[in-house]
């Protein structure tokens, strides 16, 4: 959103008012639980109405936005009670938070109170706000959320669409593959393709380190200034101010923006390549088996924590799951029952123990020698679909297990046409590509809107696109084939 300083102050004023309302409702819930008093959503609606009569700032906030605060708390308690039933040890009810952690508010109904028209978003009680750029809204708009993130205000529209308009159906002409996520290479599939996007944080770590050191020095100067004021007020007998009440200096505010911009760049580089990899796999595979394992053990490792966070394996899996849908995304355990872990065993069933630095798989039972991640991806394919790729060996049948090995035509190490041979899968930049390529792998192409329910606001694009409901081209208006089953309704936000 393109906001003026006066508009930004108005948005922050609403955020502060709703934050105080949220903490008040949380305390009311806590006291009701201690006193074993029944309290539900309707009771808190009455509390909000009474508080609005007393507080003029809260009265200026739209009534549905006020009630949505109680809805958020109620949903949080529902998830808390569900976690208690499941026996999760980390279950925790909603609790009061600091103001800096409360960053958004929601209009629960798209229409009269909040709507996008003529490249502007109208918010009842706040006015019109220009939008830098946004995608066309697909489906039926439901809610509008205003969110402050990384120094900018964003407008997030949630729409409701049919499932058949979001996910690409199964295609039996494409192969079923297995995918093994890792740290050295982000993803490796059973065909031997490696998806290795740039390490965003690693490439910008020097610039980020210098910016954060400068910001840290300014925070330390702020603490010294607070100590000086505290000593002065203590000598005069006046109330001692808190550190959080001391306003930021202009230099500190500017430096916080510098650090936020670097983090924004890192996040967008990751997001771009994650979605790019998911799109390539979606276009070249029918069903995809993905090894599911927790990544928390990687972040706890002192030597692997930075690399694991930079790779963002969980975010890549989320992008892949959102692109493929529940029918094409197959979750696969990270070990075979009675055999062992996927990376510590061979497709023939023999145990091949390896350390983390061992990147080559060598089995003394069947004589297989291949890349560690490539073998693990084929083990995932065996668990999910009962077959592996012929790129591991020269035989069509595994002599040890009798599993069928499916051969895929390869050309230069990459599947030939029909299996994604003309698609980029490594995520490398233009500088690392050979000049003899027939086609630029990152050339500008017309965007194909496959996910109809996602509409986002991108504040970096300076041109103003006309806001409207509908497709970008006439191709989007063509009737899609209807599946035999009844369509499900899903929600997508951007």
N, C-alpha and C positions, 0 to 999 in steps of 0.2 A: 504494500500500500504506500502511496505517496502522501505523506502527512506533513502538515506544517507544524511548527513548534506549539502553536496554540491547540491544534487538534491532538498532538501527542500528549500534551498536558491534560487534556480532557479524558483521553483514553487511560492515562495513568491514574487519574482521579477516580474513575470507575473501578479500576483494578484495586486500588487501595480500599475503597468502600466495600467491595465484594470480598476482599481478603478478611477484613474485620468481621463481616457477616459470617463468613465460613468458620472462623475460629470461635465465634459466639455459638453457632449451631453445634460445633464439635463439643464444646464444653457442656452444652445442654444435653447432648447424647450421653456424655460421660457421667454426669450427675444422675441421669435417669437410670443408667446401668448400675451405678452404685446403690441407688435407693430402690432398685427393682421396680421402677415405675414404667409402665408401657408407654412407648413413644414411637410414633411412625411418621411417615412423610406428611400426612395431612396435618398432624399436630405442629410440625415445623413450618408448614405454610401459614398457620395462624400466628406463629411467632414472628415470621417475616412481616406479616401484615401489621402487627403491633409495633415492631421496630421501625417500620416505614413511617408510621404516624409521628414518631418521636424524633427521627433523624431526617433532616431535610436533604442531606447528601444521598442517603439511601432512597429517598422518595423520588429523586431525579432519575434513578436507574430504571430501565424498563422492567415491568412486572415479571415478564417471562424469564428475563435474565436473572432476576433475583431468585425466582423459584428454581431455576436450573442449578443454583448452588446447593440447595437442599437435595435435589435429585442426584448430584454427584456424590454427596455424602452418603445417601441411601444406597447407591450402587456400590460404594466402597465397603459399607457394612455387609452387604449381601455377599460380596467376594470374600470378606473376612470370615463369615459364618461357614461358607462353603469350604474354605481352607481348613477350618477347625474340624469339619466333618471328615475331610480327607486325612487328617492327622499330620498336617504339615507343621514343622517346628518353627518356621519363620513367619507364621501367621501373625498379623498385626493390624489392629483396627485403624481407621483414619485418625490422625492426631493433628494438633495445631502446628502450623508451619510458619516460617519467616516470610516477610513480605516479598523478598527477592525470589522466592520459589513459586509464588503465585503469579502466573504470567498470562492467563487467558480467561475469557468469558464467552458464553455461547448463547446465541439466539436459537431456541429449539424449534422454531417454525420459520421456514423460508417463505416469504411472500410479502405481506404488508409491513411487517416489522423490520425485515432485512431482505434485501434483494439486490441483484446486480443488473444494471441497465445503463446503456450508453457509456461503456468503459468506466463506470463508477459503481461503487457499492454504497447503498443507502442503509444506514443504521438508525433505527428510531431512537430518538433522544440524543444522538450524536451528530447526525447530518450525513452529507455525502463525502466520500473519500475517493480520490483518483486511484486507479490501479495501473501499475507499470505494464504488466502483461499477465495473461492468464489463458488457460486452455478453455475450450468450449465445454459447457456443462452437458454431460450425457445423462439420460435418464430423468428421474424426478428429484429435484433438489429437496433436501429435507432440513438441514441445519446449516447455520453459519457461525463459525468460531473465529474470534479475533484473538490472535496470539502474538506475543512479543518474544522474539527469538533472535539472539545474536545481533542486537542493536537495531532491529527493524520490526515493523508491524506487518503481520501477514494475515490474509483472509483465507480461511479454509472452508470449503463448501463440501458437505457430505451429501451424496445423492444415492438414490435407490434404483438399481437396474436389475434386469433379468440375468441369471447366471450364464445363459447361452450367449449373451452379448459381451461377456467378460472373458471367458476362457475359450481357447481354441479346442475343438473336439479331438478325439483320438484319430490318428492317421496310421493305418496299418502298413502303409508303404514306407514308413520311417522305422528305423531300428529302435529297440528298447536298450537303453544303456544304463550303466552304473556310474556313479560319481563319488569320488573320494576327496573330501576337503582336507587341506593340510596347511602347513605354515610356509615351507620352502616354496611350494607352488599352491596357489589358493585353491584350485580345483583341477583334478585330472579325471577324465572319463575313461570308460572301458575301451574306447576306440584309440586311445593313446594321445588324445588332444590335451594340451595343457593350457589352462586359463590363468595367466599370471599377470594381473594388472599392476600398475605402478604402486609402490609403497608411498602413499601420500604423506604420512607423518614423517617417514624417514627422509624424504626428499626436502621437506620444509622444516626439519627439526632445528637447524642452525638459526634460521630466521625467527622461529617461534621461541627458541631459548633466549635470544637477545631481547625480544619484546617482553617476555615474561620477567626477565631480570629487571628491566627498567620499570615495569609495573610494580614489582615487589619492592624496589627501593622507594617508590612513591607511597606505597602503603606503609612502609616503615616510617617515613617522614610524617605521615598522617598520625601514626601512633605516638610519635614524639610530640607532635602538636597537641594531641589530646592529653598527654601527661602534663604538659606545661599549663594548659587550661585547668586541668584538675587541681594542680597545686595552687593556682591563683584563686580558684573558687573556694578551695578548702581553707585558705588563709582568711578570706573575706566572710566565711560562714554561709555562703550561698549553696544551693543544691549542686551536687557534682553531676555534670552531664555524662551520658553514656557515649561510648565510642561510636555506636551505630547511628546516633543522632547527629554526629558531626558530619556536615556535608562534604562531598568530594570536591577536590579542586578541579579547575578546568583542565589542567594538564593530566590529572589522573583519569578524568572522564575520556579524554582523547586517547590515552594509552590503552584504556580498556577496550575502546573501539578497534584499535589496531590489533590487539590480541584476538578479539572476536572475529575480525575479518580473516585472519589466518586460519582459525579453527573452522570458519565457514568454508574456506577454500578446500581444506582437507576433507571435510564432510562431503562436499559436492563432487570431488574427484572420486571418492569411494562410491558414492551413490551412482554416479554415471557409469562406472565400469561394472558395478554389480548388476545394474539393469541391462547393460549391454551384454554381459555374459549370459544372463537369464534369457534374453531375447534370442541369442544365437542357439542355445540349447533347445529352446522351445521350437525353433524353426527347423532343427536338424534331428530331432528325436521324437519318438512316440511317447513312451513312458520313461520316466527317469527314476531310478532307485538311488537315494541319497543316504549315505551313512550318517546315522543320528547318534551323536554323543555330546555330552556336556563340554563346553569350552571353559568352564570355570577352573578346571585343574590346570589349564594352560596359563591363565591369568595369575594363579597363585604361585606359579614357578617364577623364581626371581630372574632366571636367565631368559625366559620365554615370554614374560608378561608384556613387554613393549611390542614385540613382534606379533603376538596374538591379538593385541588390541588394534594394532595397525592393520592387520589383515581383515578384521571384522568378519569372521566366519559366520557368526549368527546372522548378521545383516545380509550376507550373500545368500544364505539359506532362505531367509525371509523373502528376498526378492525373487528367488527361484520358485518358491511355493506360491507367491502371489501371481506369478506369470503362468505357471502350469495349471494350477487348480488342484482340487482334491483327487480327481480321477487320474491325472498324469504324474503327480508327485507321490512317490512311494517311499515311505520311511523304512529304513533297513537297520537292524541292530548292528552294533560294531563288533560282534563276535558270533561264531557259529556254535550251537550247543554241542558240547562234547568234543569240539575240535580246538577252539581258541579264538583269539582276536583276529580280525581281518588282516591287519598288517603284520601279524606274527605267524601266519600260516600260508600255505600254498593252495592254489585252486585244486590240487590233487588231494588235499587233506593232510599233508605232512606238516609238521611243525618246523618253522624256520624263524627262530628268535633273532631279533635285530635290535640294535640300539638306535637312538634317534638320529645319530650322524650317519648311519648306514643307509644309503640311498639306492642300493642295488639289491634285488632279490635273487638269491641263488639257492635253488632247491636241489639237494643231493638225491632225492627220491626219483623225481621225474626229469631232472636235468634242466628245468626251466630257469632262464636267466633274463631278467627284465628289470625295468625300473620299479622301485618299491611302490610308488603311488599308482602306477599303471596296473600292477598286480592286485593291489587292494581294491581298485575300482572294478576289476573283473570279478573279484570275490563278492563284492556288493551285487554285481549283476547276477552271479550264480545264486545268491540268496534270494534275490527279488524275482528273477525270471527263469532260473534254472539253466542258464547258458552263459558262455563267455565269448570274448572276441578272439578270432583266429590270429590276431596280431601277436598273441603271446607265444604261439607255437606253430609248427608246420602241419600238424595233424588236424583232421576234422573232428576227432573224438578224443577226449581225454582218456588215456588208457587206464588211469588209476581209478577214476570214478565213473566213467562211462557218460559223463555229461556232454551234451552236444555243444560243439564250438561253432559259432556262426561266423562265417567269413564276410567281411565287408570290403568292397573294392577301394583300394588306397591308391593315392597318387601323390608322390612326394611326401609321404607321411601324413597326409591329410585326406579324409574321405573325398572321393570324387563327386561329381555333380549328382544331385539327387540325395546326397547325404551331407550337404553343407560344405562342399569343397571350396566354394567361392566365398565363404564367410570368414571373417577374422575371428580368431579365438584366443589370441595371446594378449591383446590389450596393449601392444607396444605402440610407441609413438611413430610419427612419420620418419623421424631421423634414423630409426633402426631398421626400416624396411629397405629391401633392395629396389634399385631403380628399374628393374626389369618387370615389375608387376604389371599385368595388363590393366589393372583397375585399382585405383586408390581405395584402400580398405576402409578409410574413414571419410570417403567423399560424401558430400552433402546429398542426401536423398530425401524424398518426400516421406514425412512421418505417416506411418500406418497406425491409426488409432484402434488397437485391439482391446484395450481395457476401457470400456465405455463409461465406467462410473467414476473415473478419477478426474478431478479438475483441480488445478493448482494455480497459485499465484507466484510468479517468478519475478522478484523485484529487481533483478539485474538487467532485464531487457528494457530498453528505454522507449521503444516504439509502443504506441498504444493500439492494442487490438480491440476491435469492436466486440463487446460482450453480447453474446446471444446464445440461445439454447439450440443445439443442432450440430451437424457435422461440418467439417471444414470444406469438404468437396462433395460432389454428387455421388462419389463412390460410397460414402457413408450412408446414403439414403437407400441403397439397394437392400432388398429383403434378404436376410440371412436364413439359411436352412434351419428349420425348426427340428429340434431333437424329439425323439419318440417319447422320452419321459417328460414328466411335468417339470417346468422350469422352477428353479429355486430363486429366492430373492436374497441378494447379498447387498451389503453396504460397502461402499468404497469412498475414501476421503483422500484428498491431495492437498 
